[in-house]
């Protein structure tokens, strides 16, 4: 496992402590347990999935799911409000089709604009 060199004073003190404990004959597991006792689970690269750490792992996914739910609900409400718009008298639209009356001069302008982009 490669050594990760962090130049901070705290890391240097922890490295010195590890060297001291190794010279005293402690095993890796014993040193890990000592550090967990002294610093708590934050000293680990990958904290355990329990307690507050579990909340930190789950909260972003829950927030994204909740946001997706509210976006879907908002869009559904927008579609419903568009469906409730009444059509001009005598006009019938097929399912999913909007009926819009356009003056012939406007229709020509629209066709010219569409030719630029299509």
Secondary structure as GFF3:
##gff-version 3
##sequence-region A 1 118
A	DSSP	alpha_helix	9	23	.	.	.	ID=ss1
A	DSSP	alpha_helix	28	39	.	.	.	ID=ss2
A	DSSP	three_ten_helix	41	43	.	.	.	ID=ss3
A	DSSP	alpha_helix	51	83	.	.	.	ID=ss4
A	DSSP	alpha_helix	104	117	.	.	.	ID=ss5
###
